[in-house]
Amino acid sequence: MKPLNEQISDVITHEPVAVFMKGTPQMVMCGNSHRALQALHAAGAPITTVDILPDPRIRQELAQISGWPTIPQVFVKGELIGGADITEELLESGELQQRLDESLGADRPQDVKVVALELA
Amino acid sequence: MEADTIRGLLEAAFPEATTLSVEDRTGGGDHFQVTVVSPDFEGLPLLDQHRRVNDALAAPLGDGSIHELRIKTKGTA
């Protein structure tokens, strides 16, 4: 089994859009996570989510990697976009769509996928 | 945590802010909306603007006394 921080980095690096959130798209456990997902949906993003709730170490390791203290955290092509507020603001200004178009193409798939990290 | 405590931390970090408000969204002292308009943010990407606010509130964010934080920032220009 890979160490947790490597698993987290793998998701950030390899998934087109990664969202670290509380819960899953089927069962969102936090208002801000919900807002981030809604904004990404509205922008036509593919979404890969990781639930941080199963183990507090996920959140700690993630904060170490990203330097961002709060949840949710949205990454596009490995780059931190921000939390729910920034994702919403970028949707409203059109920058989110533009960024997705540039990094993933305008005819990108819009699949939603959940990744469960392996916990020791 | 009192909204005034958060306001104090933000005032210390952004002494030149022209707007600085802290709203306790639920009245429970752990869900806050903060708005900061300051020349500090001029020319900074949104990500870095929010980073500055997160840094100012690192202590209450770190010890869990802020459960949910909503941030709105703007430069003054």
N, CA and C atoms of all chains as a GROMACS GRO file, in nm:
protein
  591
    1MET      N    1   0.084  -0.120   0.000
    1MET     CA    2   0.000   0.000   0.000
    1MET      C    3   0.087   0.125   0.000
    2LYS      N    4   0.050   0.219  -0.085
    2LYS     CA    5   0.125   0.345  -0.090
    2LYS      C    6   0.094   0.430   0.033
    3PRO      N    7   0.190   0.508   0.079
    3PRO     CA    8   0.160   0.601   0.189
    3PRO      C    9   0.048   0.698   0.149
    4LEU      N   10  -0.023   0.745   0.251
    4LEU     CA   11  -0.140   0.830   0.228
    4LEU      C   12  -0.105   0.954   0.145
    5ASN      N   13   0.008   1.018   0.180
    5ASN     CA   14   0.039   1.143   0.108
    5ASN      C   15   0.064   1.118  -0.041
    6GLU      N   16   0.121   1.000  -0.072
    6GLU     CA   17   0.141   0.966  -0.214
    6GLU      C   18   0.008   0.938  -0.285
    7GLN      N   19  -0.081   0.871  -0.212
    7GLN     CA   20  -0.213   0.845  -0.271
    7GLN      C   21  -0.284   0.977  -0.302
    8ILE      N   22  -0.274   1.071  -0.208
    8ILE     CA   23  -0.339   1.201  -0.227
    8ILE      C   24  -0.275   1.274  -0.346
    9SER      N   25  -0.143   1.276  -0.350
    9SER     CA   26  -0.073   1.343  -0.461
    9SER      C   27  -0.110   1.279  -0.594
   10ASP      N   28  -0.124   1.146  -0.596
   10ASP     CA   29  -0.162   1.077  -0.720
   10ASP      C   30  -0.297   1.127  -0.771
   11VAL      N   31  -0.393   1.141  -0.680
   11VAL     CA   32  -0.525   1.188  -0.721
   11VAL      C   33  -0.514   1.330  -0.777
   12ILE      N   34  -0.442   1.416  -0.706
   12ILE     CA   35  -0.428   1.556  -0.748
   12ILE      C   36  -0.362   1.562  -0.886
   13THR      N   37  -0.259   1.481  -0.906
   13THR     CA   38  -0.182   1.487  -1.030
   13THR      C   39  -0.256   1.424  -1.148
   14HIS      N   40  -0.321   1.311  -1.122
   14HIS     CA   41  -0.373   1.232  -1.235
   14HIS      C   42  -0.518   1.260  -1.271
   15GLU      N   43  -0.597   1.309  -1.177
   15GLU     CA   44  -0.738   1.333  -1.208
   15GLU      C   45  -0.753   1.472  -1.271
   16PRO      N   46  -0.834   1.484  -1.377
   16PRO     CA   47  -0.849   1.616  -1.440
   16PRO      C   48  -0.901   1.722  -1.343
   17VAL      N   49  -1.005   1.686  -1.268
   17VAL     CA   50  -1.056   1.776  -1.164
   17VAL      C   51  -1.074   1.694  -1.037
   18ALA      N   52  -1.000   1.729  -0.933
   18ALA     CA   53  -1.010   1.656  -0.806
   18ALA      C   54  -1.073   1.744  -0.700
   19VAL      N   55  -1.168   1.688  -0.627
   19VAL     CA   56  -1.234   1.762  -0.519
   19VAL      C   57  -1.219   1.683  -0.390
   20PHE      N   58  -1.152   1.740  -0.293
   20PHE     CA   59  -1.144   1.680  -0.160
   20PHE      C   60  -1.255   1.743  -0.077
   21MET      N   61  -1.345   1.658  -0.030
   21MET     CA   62  -1.470   1.709   0.028
   21MET      C   63  -1.513   1.627   0.148
   22LYS      N   64  -1.617   1.675   0.214
   22LYS     CA   65  -1.678   1.599   0.323
   22LYS      C   66  -1.796   1.523   0.265
   23GLY      N   67  -1.783   1.390   0.259
   23GLY     CA   68  -1.888   1.307   0.203
   23GLY      C   69  -1.860   1.273   0.058
   24THR      N   70  -1.965   1.233  -0.012
   24THR     CA   71  -1.957   1.195  -0.153
   24THR      C   72  -2.063   1.274  -0.229
   25PRO      N   73  -2.054   1.276  -0.363
   25PRO     CA   74  -2.160   1.348  -0.438
   25PRO      C   75  -2.299   1.294  -0.406
   26GLN      N   76  -2.309   1.166  -0.371
   26GLN     CA   77  -2.440   1.108  -0.336
   26GLN      C   78  -2.484   1.151  -0.197
   27MET      N   79  -2.387   1.170  -0.109
   27MET     CA   80  -2.422   1.210   0.028
   27MET      C   81  -2.323   1.316   0.075
   28VAL      N   82  -2.354   1.441   0.042
   28VAL     CA   83  -2.265   1.552   0.077
   28VAL      C   84  -2.288   1.587   0.223
   29MET      N   85  -2.178   1.600   0.300
   29MET     CA   86  -2.191   1.620   0.444
   29MET      C   87  -2.159   1.764   0.487
   30CYS      N   88  -2.151   1.854   0.391
   30CYS     CA   89  -2.112   1.990   0.430
   30CYS      C   90  -2.156   2.088   0.323
   31GLY      N   91  -2.206   2.203   0.365
   31GLY     CA   92  -2.260   2.301   0.272
   31GLY      C   93  -2.158   2.352   0.173
   32ASN      N   94  -2.035   2.374   0.219
   32ASN     CA   95  -1.934   2.427   0.128
   32ASN      C   96  -1.893   2.324   0.024
   33SER      N   97  -1.887   2.197   0.064
   33SER     CA   98  -1.856   2.092  -0.034
   33SER      C   99  -1.966   2.088  -0.140
   34HIS      N  100  -2.090   2.104  -0.096
   34HIS     CA  101  -2.203   2.106  -0.188
   34HIS      C  102  -2.191   2.222  -0.287
   35ARG      N  103  -2.155   2.339  -0.237
   35ARG     CA  104  -2.142   2.456  -0.324
   35ARG      C  105  -2.033   2.437  -0.429
   36ALA      N  106  -1.921   2.378  -0.387
   36ALA     CA  107  -1.811   2.356  -0.482
   36ALA      C  108  -1.855   2.259  -0.592
   37LEU      N  109  -1.922   2.151  -0.553
   37LEU     CA  110  -1.970   2.054  -0.653
   37LEU      C  111  -2.068   2.118  -0.749
   38GLN      N  112  -2.161   2.196  -0.696
   38GLN     CA  113  -2.261   2.262  -0.781
   38GLN      C  114  -2.194   2.352  -0.884
   39ALA      N  115  -2.095   2.427  -0.839
   39ALA     CA  116  -2.026   2.519  -0.930
   39ALA      C  117  -1.953   2.442  -1.039
   40LEU      N  118  -1.890   2.330  -1.002
   40LEU     CA  119  -1.818   2.250  -1.101
   40LEU      C  120  -1.914   2.186  -1.201
   41HIS      N  121  -2.027   2.137  -1.149
   41HIS     CA  122  -2.130   2.083  -1.237
   41HIS      C  123  -2.174   2.189  -1.337
   42ALA      N  124  -2.202   2.308  -1.287
   42ALA     CA  125  -2.251   2.416  -1.371
   42ALA      C  126  -2.149   2.452  -1.479
   43ALA      N  127  -2.022   2.434  -1.448
   43ALA     CA  128  -1.917   2.468  -1.543
   43ALA      C  129  -1.888   2.351  -1.638
   44GLY      N  130  -1.961   2.240  -1.621
   44GLY     CA  131  -1.941   2.125  -1.708
   44GLY      C  132  -1.808   2.055  -1.685
   45ALA      N  133  -1.772   2.039  -1.558
   45ALA     CA  134  -1.644   1.975  -1.527
   45ALA      C  135  -1.661   1.826  -1.501
   46PRO      N  136  -1.562   1.746  -1.540
   46PRO     CA  137  -1.557   1.610  -1.486
   46PRO      C  138  -1.517   1.623  -1.340
   47ILE      N  139  -1.565   1.535  -1.254
   47ILE     CA  140  -1.537   1.553  -1.112
   47ILE      C  141  -1.492   1.421  -1.050
   48THR      N  142  -1.378   1.424  -0.986
   48THR     CA  143  -1.333   1.308  -0.907
   48THR      C  144  -1.328   1.352  -0.762
   49THR      N  145  -1.402   1.284  -0.677
   49THR     CA  146  -1.407   1.330  -0.537
   49THR      C  147  -1.333   1.231  -0.446
   50VAL      N  148  -1.279   1.287  -0.339
   50VAL     CA  149  -1.222   1.208  -0.230
   50VAL      C  150  -1.288   1.254  -0.101
   51ASP      N  151  -1.346   1.161  -0.028
   51ASP     CA  152  -1.407   1.193   0.102
   51ASP      C  153  -1.297   1.199   0.207
   52ILE      N  154  -1.289   1.313   0.278
   52ILE     CA  155  -1.183   1.327   0.378
   52ILE      C  156  -1.228   1.280   0.516
   53LEU      N  157  -1.356   1.250   0.530
   53LEU     CA  158  -1.409   1.219   0.663
   53LEU      C  159  -1.365   1.084   0.724
   54PRO      N  160  -1.336   0.981   0.642
   54PRO     CA  161  -1.305   0.851   0.704
   54PRO      C  162  -1.186   0.853   0.799
   55ASP      N  163  -1.092   0.946   0.779
   55ASP     CA  164  -0.973   0.946   0.865
   55ASP      C  165  -0.918   1.089   0.873
   56PRO      N  166  -0.896   1.143   0.993
   56PRO     CA  167  -0.845   1.280   1.006
   56PRO      C  168  -0.708   1.299   0.941
   57ARG      N  169  -0.635   1.189   0.921
   57ARG     CA  170  -0.503   1.202   0.859
   57ARG      C  171  -0.513   1.248   0.714
   58ILE      N  172  -0.625   1.218   0.648
   58ILE     CA  173  -0.640   1.260   0.508
   58ILE      C  174  -0.634   1.412   0.500
   59ARG      N  175  -0.708   1.475   0.588
   59ARG     CA  176  -0.712   1.621   0.588
   59ARG      C  177  -0.576   1.681   0.624
   60GLN      N  178  -0.508   1.618   0.722
   60GLN     CA  179  -0.376   1.669   0.763
   60GLN      C  180  -0.275   1.658   0.649
   61GLU      N  181  -0.271   1.541   0.585
   61GLU     CA  182  -0.176   1.520   0.476
   61GLU      C  183  -0.207   1.613   0.359
   62LEU      N  184  -0.336   1.629   0.331
   62LEU     CA  185  -0.377   1.716   0.222
   62LEU      C  186  -0.332   1.860   0.247
   63ALA      N  187  -0.352   1.908   0.370
   63ALA     CA  188  -0.313   2.045   0.404
   63ALA      C  189  -0.163   2.064   0.390
   64GLN      N  190  -0.086   1.960   0.424
   64GLN     CA  191   0.059   1.966   0.406
   64GLN      C  192   0.095   1.985   0.259
   65ILE      N  193   0.026   1.912   0.174
   65ILE     CA  194   0.056   1.915   0.031
   65ILE      C  195   0.013   2.047  -0.033
   66SER      N  196  -0.108   2.092   0.001
   66SER     CA  197  -0.167   2.206  -0.069
   66SER      C  198  -0.138   2.339  -0.002
   67GLY      N  199  -0.108   2.336   0.129
   67GLY     CA  200  -0.092   2.460   0.203
   67GLY      C  201  -0.224   2.533   0.222
   68TRP      N  202  -0.335   2.460   0.210
   68TRP     CA  203  -0.468   2.520   0.221
   68TRP      C  204  -0.538   2.455   0.340
   69PRO      N  205  -0.591   2.533   0.434
   69PRO     CA  206  -0.635   2.472   0.559
   69PRO      C  207  -0.778   2.418   0.561
   70THR      N  208  -0.860   2.459   0.465
   70THR     CA  209  -1.003   2.425   0.478
   70THR      C  210  -1.047   2.326   0.370
   71ILE      N  211  -1.165   2.271   0.392
   71ILE     CA  212  -1.228   2.176   0.300
   71ILE      C  213  -1.357   2.240   0.250
   72PRO      N  214  -1.395   2.230   0.126
   72PRO     CA  215  -1.335   2.150   0.020
   72PRO      C  216  -1.212   2.216  -0.043
   73GLN      N  217  -1.140   2.137  -0.123
   73GLN     CA  218  -1.030   2.188  -0.204
   73GLN      C  219  -1.049   2.134  -0.345
   74VAL      N  220  -1.042   2.225  -0.441
   74VAL     CA  221  -1.064   2.189  -0.581
   74VAL      C  222  -0.933   2.206  -0.658
   75PHE      N  223  -0.895   2.103  -0.731
   75PHE     CA  224  -0.775   2.106  -0.814
   75PHE      C  225  -0.814   2.081  -0.959
   76VAL      N  226  -0.756   2.159  -1.051
   76VAL     CA  227  -0.771   2.132  -1.194
   76VAL      C  228  -0.633   2.102  -1.249
   77LYS      N  229  -0.618   1.985  -1.308
   77LYS     CA  230  -0.489   1.942  -1.364
   77LYS      C  231  -0.376   1.964  -1.265
   78GLY      N  232  -0.398   1.925  -1.141
   78GLY     CA  233  -0.291   1.930  -1.042
   78GLY      C  234  -0.273   2.064  -0.975
   79GLU      N  235  -0.350   2.164  -1.018
   79GLU     CA  236  -0.330   2.298  -0.962
   79GLU      C  237  -0.446   2.336  -0.871
   80LEU      N  238  -0.414   2.385  -0.752
   80LEU     CA  239  -0.519   2.425  -0.658
   80LEU      C  240  -0.596   2.546  -0.711
   81ILE      N  241  -0.727   2.531  -0.722
   81ILE     CA  242  -0.814   2.641  -0.763
   81ILE      C  243  -0.857   2.719  -0.639
   82GLY      N  244  -0.894   2.646  -0.534
   82GLY     CA  245  -0.936   2.709  -0.410
   82GLY      C  246  -1.046   2.628  -0.345
   83GLY      N  247  -1.120   2.694  -0.256
   83GLY     CA  248  -1.232   2.630  -0.190
   83GLY      C  249  -1.363   2.666  -0.258
   84ALA      N  250  -1.473   2.654  -0.184
   84ALA     CA  251  -1.605   2.675  -0.243
   84ALA      C  252  -1.625   2.819  -0.291
   85ASP      N  253  -1.579   2.915  -0.211
   85ASP     CA  254  -1.604   3.056  -0.245
   85ASP      C  255  -1.535   3.093  -0.376
   86ILE      N  256  -1.409   3.051  -0.389
   86ILE     CA  257  -1.334   3.084  -0.511
   86ILE      C  258  -1.395   3.013  -0.631
   87THR      N  259  -1.430   2.885  -0.613
   87THR     CA  260  -1.488   2.810  -0.724
   87THR      C  261  -1.616   2.878  -0.773
   88GLU      N  262  -1.699   2.922  -0.678
   88GLU     CA  263  -1.822   2.993  -0.715
   88GLU      C  264  -1.793   3.125  -0.785
   89GLU      N  265  -1.698   3.200  -0.730
   89GLU     CA  266  -1.667   3.330  -0.790
   89GLU      C  267  -1.614   3.314  -0.932
   90LEU      N  268  -1.530   3.211  -0.951
   90LEU     CA  269  -1.473   3.188  -1.084
   90LEU      C  270  -1.580   3.140  -1.182
   91LEU      N  271  -1.681   3.069  -1.131
   91LEU     CA  272  -1.793   3.030  -1.218
   91LEU      C  273  -1.868   3.154  -1.263
   92GLU      N  274  -1.896   3.241  -1.168
   92GLU     CA  275  -1.973   3.362  -1.200
   92GLU      C  276  -1.900   3.453  -1.297
   93SER      N  277  -1.768   3.460  -1.285
   93SER     CA  278  -1.692   3.547  -1.375
   93SER      C  279  -1.662   3.480  -1.509
   94GLY      N  280  -1.692   3.350  -1.520
   94GLY     CA  281  -1.664   3.278  -1.645
   94GLY      C  282  -1.523   3.220  -1.652
   95GLU      N  283  -1.441   3.252  -1.552
   95GLU     CA  284  -1.302   3.206  -1.555
   95GLU      C  285  -1.289   3.056  -1.534
   96LEU      N  286  -1.383   3.000  -1.459
   96LEU     CA  287  -1.378   2.856  -1.431
   96LEU      C  288  -1.396   2.778  -1.561
   97GLN      N  289  -1.499   2.814  -1.638
   97GLN     CA  290  -1.524   2.748  -1.765
   97GLN      C  291  -1.404   2.764  -1.858
   98GLN      N  292  -1.349   2.886  -1.860
   98GLN     CA  293  -1.235   2.917  -1.945
   98GLN      C  294  -1.115   2.830  -1.908
   99ARG      N  295  -1.094   2.817  -1.778
   99ARG     CA  296  -0.981   2.737  -1.730
   99ARG      C  297  -0.999   2.589  -1.764
  100LEU      N  298  -1.123   2.543  -1.752
  100LEU     CA  299  -1.153   2.403  -1.785
  100LEU      C  300  -1.137   2.381  -1.936
  101ASP      N  301  -1.185   2.475  -2.015
  101ASP     CA  302  -1.171   2.465  -2.161
  101ASP      C  303  -1.024   2.456  -2.199
  102GLU      N  304  -0.944   2.543  -2.136
  102GLU     CA  305  -0.802   2.548  -2.172
  102GLU      C  306  -0.729   2.421  -2.130
  103SER      N  307  -0.760   2.371  -2.010
  103SER     CA  308  -0.681   2.256  -1.964
  103SER      C  309  -0.739   2.122  -2.005
  104LEU      N  310  -0.871   2.115  -2.029
  104LEU     CA  311  -0.932   1.984  -2.057
  104LEU      C  312  -1.003   1.980  -2.192
  105GLY      N  313  -1.010   2.092  -2.261
  105GLY     CA  314  -1.080   2.096  -2.389
  105GLY      C  315  -1.228   2.124  -2.370
  106ALA      N  316  -1.291   2.183  -2.473
  106ALA     CA  317  -1.431   2.223  -2.461
  106ALA      C  318  -1.526   2.103  -2.464
  107ASP      N  319  -1.485   1.994  -2.532
  107ASP     CA  320  -1.573   1.877  -2.539
  107ASP      C  321  -1.529   1.769  -2.440
  108ARG      N  322  -1.495   1.813  -2.320
  108ARG     CA  323  -1.446   1.721  -2.216
  108ARG      C  324  -1.560   1.632  -2.166
  109PRO      N  325  -1.525   1.511  -2.119
  109PRO     CA  326  -1.627   1.428  -2.055
  109PRO      C  327  -1.669   1.494  -1.923
  110GLN      N  328  -1.786   1.458  -1.872
  110GLN     CA  329  -1.831   1.518  -1.746
  110GLN      C  330  -1.866   1.409  -1.645
  111ASP      N  331  -1.781   1.306  -1.643
  111ASP     CA  332  -1.807   1.195  -1.552
  111ASP      C  333  -1.784   1.236  -1.406
  112VAL      N  334  -1.860   1.172  -1.320
  112VAL     CA  335  -1.838   1.192  -1.177
  112VAL      C  336  -1.787   1.060  -1.120
  113LYS      N  337  -1.680   1.069  -1.044
  113LYS     CA  338  -1.613   0.948  -0.997
  113LYS      C  339  -1.571   0.968  -0.852
  114VAL      N  340  -1.578   0.863  -0.774
  114VAL     CA  341  -1.538   0.871  -0.634
  114VAL      C  342  -1.416   0.782  -0.612
  115VAL      N  343  -1.312   0.837  -0.552
  115VAL     CA  344  -1.192   0.759  -0.520
  115VAL      C  345  -1.186   0.739  -0.369
  116ALA      N  346  -1.172   0.615  -0.327
  116ALA     CA  347  -1.154   0.586  -0.184
  116ALA      C  348  -1.006   0.560  -0.159
  117LEU      N  349  -0.947   0.633  -0.065
  117LEU     CA  350  -0.806   0.611  -0.034
  117LEU      C  351  -0.793   0.484   0.050
  118GLU      N  352  -0.679   0.418   0.035
  118GLU     CA  353  -0.653   0.299   0.119
  118GLU      C  354  -0.596   0.346   0.252
  119LEU      N  355  -0.661   0.303   0.358
  119LEU     CA  356  -0.617   0.345   0.492
  119LEU      C  357  -0.557   0.225   0.564
  120ALA      N  358  -0.445   0.250   0.630
  120ALA     CA  359  -0.378   0.140   0.701
  120ALA      C  360  -0.458   0.103   0.826
  121MET      N  361  -1.665   3.065   1.950
  121MET     CA  362  -1.577   3.179   1.923
  121MET      C  363  -1.661   3.300   1.883
  122GLU      N  364  -1.623   3.416   1.938
  122GLU     CA  365  -1.699   3.538   1.910
  122GLU      C  366  -1.657   3.597   1.774
  123ALA      N  367  -1.754   3.653   1.705
  123ALA     CA  368  -1.723   3.721   1.579
  123ALA      C  369  -1.619   3.831   1.602
  124ASP      N  370  -1.627   3.897   1.719
  124ASP     CA  371  -1.533   4.006   1.749
  124ASP      C  372  -1.388   3.959   1.757
  125THR      N  373  -1.369   3.836   1.804
  125THR     CA  374  -1.233   3.780   1.811
  125THR      C  375  -1.177   3.764   1.670
  126ILE      N  376  -1.261   3.715   1.581
  126ILE     CA  377  -1.218   3.698   1.442
  126ILE      C  378  -1.192   3.834   1.378
  127ARG      N  379  -1.282   3.928   1.406
  127ARG     CA  380  -1.263   4.062   1.352
  127ARG      C  381  -1.128   4.119   1.399
  128GLY      N  382  -1.094   4.097   1.525
  128GLY     CA  383  -0.968   4.145   1.579
  128GLY      C  384  -0.847   4.088   1.504
  129LEU      N  385  -0.853   3.958   1.475
  129LEU     CA  386  -0.743   3.894   1.402
  129LEU      C  387  -0.731   3.953   1.262
  130LEU      N  388  -0.846   3.978   1.199
  130LEU     CA  389  -0.844   4.032   1.063
  130LEU      C  390  -0.797   4.178   1.063
  131GLU      N  391  -0.840   4.253   1.164
  131GLU     CA  392  -0.797   4.394   1.172
  131GLU      C  393  -0.646   4.404   1.190
  132ALA      N  394  -0.592   4.310   1.268
  132ALA     CA  395  -0.447   4.310   1.290
  132ALA      C  396  -0.373   4.277   1.160
  133ALA      N  397  -0.431   4.186   1.081
  133ALA     CA  398  -0.364   4.142   0.958
  133ALA      C  399  -0.384   4.241   0.843
  134PHE      N  400  -0.497   4.311   0.844
  134PHE     CA  401  -0.529   4.403   0.734
  134PHE      C  402  -0.564   4.541   0.790
  135PRO      N  403  -0.463   4.610   0.845
  135PRO     CA  404  -0.491   4.739   0.910
  135PRO      C  405  -0.544   4.844   0.812
  136GLU      N  406  -0.519   4.825   0.683
  136GLU     CA  407  -0.563   4.926   0.586
  136GLU      C  408  -0.697   4.892   0.522
  137ALA      N  409  -0.762   4.788   0.572
  137ALA     CA  410  -0.889   4.745   0.511
  137ALA      C  411  -0.992   4.858   0.514
  138THR      N  412  -1.065   4.874   0.402
  138THR     CA  413  -1.170   4.976   0.398
  138THR      C  414  -1.305   4.916   0.436
  139THR      N  415  -1.319   4.786   0.417
  139THR     CA  416  -1.438   4.714   0.463
  139THR      C  417  -1.390   4.588   0.533
  140LEU      N  418  -1.448   4.562   0.649
  140LEU     CA  419  -1.410   4.441   0.720
  140LEU      C  420  -1.531   4.397   0.801
  141SER      N  421  -1.594   4.288   0.759
  141SER     CA  422  -1.710   4.245   0.834
  141SER      C  423  -1.703   4.096   0.864
  142VAL      N  424  -1.757   4.060   0.980
  142VAL     CA  425  -1.761   3.920   1.022
  142VAL      C  426  -1.903   3.890   1.064
  143GLU      N  427  -1.960   3.790   1.000
  143GLU     CA  428  -2.098   3.754   1.033
  143GLU      C  429  -2.099   3.610   1.086
  144ASP      N  430  -2.161   3.592   1.201
  144ASP     CA  431  -2.182   3.459   1.256
  144ASP      C  432  -2.309   3.405   1.190
  145ARG      N  433  -2.292   3.316   1.092
  145ARG     CA  434  -2.403   3.279   1.004
  145ARG      C  435  -2.514   3.202   1.074
  146THR      N  436  -2.480   3.127   1.177
  146THR     CA  437  -2.581   3.044   1.242
  146THR      C  438  -2.608   3.089   1.386
  147GLY      N  439  -2.526   3.182   1.436
  147GLY     CA  440  -2.539   3.222   1.575
  147GLY      C  441  -2.471   3.125   1.670
  148GLY      N  442  -2.412   3.019   1.614
  148GLY     CA  443  -2.350   2.918   1.698
  148GLY      C  444  -2.202   2.940   1.726
  149GLY      N  445  -2.146   3.048   1.666
  149GLY     CA  446  -2.007   3.079   1.694
  149GLY      C  447  -1.906   2.990   1.623
  150ASP      N  448  -1.948   2.921   1.516
  150ASP     CA  449  -1.849   2.841   1.442
  150ASP      C  450  -1.867   2.843   1.290
  151HIS      N  451  -1.973   2.910   1.242
  151HIS     CA  452  -1.991   2.926   1.096
  151HIS      C  453  -1.984   3.075   1.065
  152PHE      N  454  -1.879   3.115   0.996
  152PHE     CA  455  -1.860   3.258   0.976
  152PHE      C  456  -1.849   3.296   0.828
  153GLN      N  457  -1.901   3.414   0.799
  153GLN     CA  458  -1.880   3.477   0.669
  153GLN      C  459  -1.793   3.600   0.694
  154VAL      N  460  -1.677   3.606   0.632
  154VAL     CA  461  -1.594   3.725   0.648
  154VAL      C  462  -1.578   3.796   0.514
  155THR      N  463  -1.583   3.927   0.519
  155THR     CA  464  -1.564   4.008   0.399
  155THR      C  465  -1.453   4.109   0.427
  156VAL      N  466  -1.353   4.110   0.342
  156VAL     CA  467  -1.243   4.204   0.360
  156VAL      C  468  -1.214   4.274   0.227
  157VAL      N  469  -1.223   4.406   0.229
  157VAL     CA  470  -1.181   4.485   0.114
  157VAL      C  471  -1.059   4.564   0.157
  158SER      N  472  -0.948   4.544   0.089
  158SER     CA  473  -0.824   4.604   0.137
  158SER      C  474  -0.727   4.624   0.021
  159PRO      N  475  -0.645   4.731   0.030
  159PRO     CA  476  -0.542   4.749  -0.074
  159PRO      C  477  -0.442   4.634  -0.076
  160ASP      N  478  -0.433   4.557   0.034
  160ASP     CA  479  -0.343   4.441   0.037
  160ASP      C  480  -0.370   4.344  -0.078
  161PHE      N  481  -0.495   4.340  -0.124
  161PHE     CA  482  -0.534   4.239  -0.222
  161PHE      C  483  -0.515   4.286  -0.366
  162GLU      N  484  -0.478   4.412  -0.381
  162GLU     CA  485  -0.467   4.467  -0.516
  162GLU      C  486  -0.369   4.386  -0.601
  163GLY      N  487  -0.418   4.339  -0.714
  163GLY     CA  488  -0.330   4.267  -0.807
  163GLY      C  489  -0.303   4.123  -0.769
  164LEU      N  490  -0.354   4.077  -0.657
  164LEU     CA  491  -0.331   3.938  -0.616
  164LEU      C  492  -0.438   3.846  -0.674
  165PRO      N  493  -0.400   3.727  -0.722
  165PRO     CA  494  -0.502   3.630  -0.762
  165PRO      C  495  -0.592   3.597  -0.642
  166LEU      N  496  -0.717   3.559  -0.674
  166LEU     CA  497  -0.814   3.526  -0.570
  166LEU      C  498  -0.759   3.422  -0.471
  167LEU      N  499  -0.689   3.324  -0.526
  167LEU     CA  500  -0.633   3.218  -0.441
  167LEU      C  501  -0.542   3.277  -0.333
  168ASP      N  502  -0.458   3.372  -0.374
  168ASP     CA  503  -0.365   3.431  -0.278
  168ASP      C  504  -0.436   3.526  -0.181
  169GLN      N  505  -0.542   3.592  -0.229
  169GLN     CA  506  -0.622   3.676  -0.140
  169GLN      C  507  -0.681   3.592  -0.027
  170HIS      N  508  -0.739   3.479  -0.066
  170HIS     CA  509  -0.798   3.391   0.036
  170HIS      C  510  -0.690   3.331   0.126
  171ARG      N  511  -0.574   3.304   0.067
  171ARG     CA  512  -0.464   3.252   0.147
  171ARG      C  513  -0.427   3.349   0.258
  172ARG      N  514  -0.427   3.478   0.225
  172ARG     CA  515  -0.393   3.579   0.327
  172ARG      C  516  -0.494   3.576   0.441
  173VAL      N  517  -0.622   3.560   0.407
  173VAL     CA  518  -0.726   3.555   0.511
  173VAL      C  519  -0.710   3.426   0.594
  174ASN      N  520  -0.687   3.316   0.524
  174ASN     CA  521  -0.666   3.190   0.596
  174ASN      C  522  -0.547   3.200   0.691
  175ASP      N  523  -0.440   3.267   0.645
  175ASP     CA  524  -0.322   3.282   0.730
  175ASP      C  525  -0.355   3.363   0.855
  176ALA      N  526  -0.434   3.470   0.835
  176ALA     CA  527  -0.470   3.554   0.950
  176ALA      C  528  -0.552   3.476   1.052
  177LEU      N  529  -0.628   3.378   1.004
  177LEU     CA  530  -0.716   3.302   1.092
  177LEU      C  531  -0.663   3.160   1.116
  178ALA      N  532  -0.531   3.144   1.099
  178ALA     CA  533  -0.472   3.009   1.108
  178ALA      C  534  -0.500   2.944   1.243
  179ALA      N  535  -0.493   3.022   1.351
  179ALA     CA  536  -0.511   2.961   1.484
  179ALA      C  537  -0.652   2.904   1.501
  180PRO      N  538  -0.758   2.985   1.484
  180PRO     CA  539  -0.892   2.927   1.501
  180PRO      C  540  -0.929   2.824   1.395
  181LEU      N  541  -0.869   2.832   1.276
  181LEU     CA  542  -0.895   2.728   1.176
  181LEU      C  543  -0.826   2.598   1.218
  182GLY      N  544  -0.706   2.613   1.274
  182GLY     CA  545  -0.628   2.496   1.309
  182GLY      C  546  -0.683   2.419   1.428
  183ASP      N  547  -0.738   2.492   1.525
  183ASP     CA  548  -0.786   2.421   1.645
  183ASP      C  549  -0.935   2.386   1.635
  184GLY      N  550  -0.993   2.411   1.519
  184GLY     CA  551  -1.131   2.367   1.498
  184GLY      C  552  -1.238   2.461   1.552
  185SER      N  553  -1.198   2.577   1.606
  185SER     CA  554  -1.303   2.665   1.660
  185SER      C  555  -1.381   2.734   1.548
  186ILE      N  556  -1.324   2.742   1.428
  186ILE     CA  557  -1.405   2.779   1.312
  186ILE      C  558  -1.437   2.650   1.238
  187HIS      N  559  -1.564   2.619   1.230
  187HIS     CA  560  -1.604   2.496   1.163
  187HIS      C  561  -1.624   2.520   1.013
  188GLU      N  562  -1.683   2.635   0.981
  188GLU     CA  563  -1.704   2.668   0.840
  188GLU      C  564  -1.676   2.815   0.818
  189LEU      N  565  -1.597   2.844   0.716
  189LEU     CA  566  -1.558   2.981   0.687
  189LEU      C  567  -1.591   3.014   0.542
  190ARG      N  568  -1.664   3.122   0.525
  190ARG     CA  569  -1.686   3.173   0.389
  190ARG      C  570  -1.612   3.304   0.376
  191ILE      N  571  -1.542   3.318   0.264
  191ILE     CA  572  -1.455   3.434   0.247
  191ILE      C  573  -1.493   3.512   0.123
  192LYS      N  574  -1.499   3.643   0.139
  192LYS     CA  575  -1.517   3.732   0.024
  192LYS      C  576  -1.409   3.839   0.036
  193THR      N  577  -1.326   3.850  -0.067
  193THR     CA  578  -1.219   3.951  -0.062
  193THR      C  579  -1.222   4.035  -0.188
  194LYS      N  580  -1.166   4.155  -0.177
  194LYS     CA  581  -1.161   4.245  -0.291
  194LYS      C  582  -1.050   4.347  -0.268
  195GLY      N  583  -0.985   4.386  -0.374
  195GLY     CA  584  -0.892   4.497  -0.366
  195GLY      C  585  -0.969   4.628  -0.362
  196THR      N  586  -0.902   4.737  -0.340
  196THR     CA  587  -0.973   4.864  -0.323
  196THR      C  588  -0.983   4.944  -0.452
  197ALA      N  589  -0.902   4.906  -0.554
  197ALA     CA  590  -0.900   4.987  -0.677
  197ALA      C  591  -1.032   4.971  -0.754
   0.00000   0.00000   0.00000
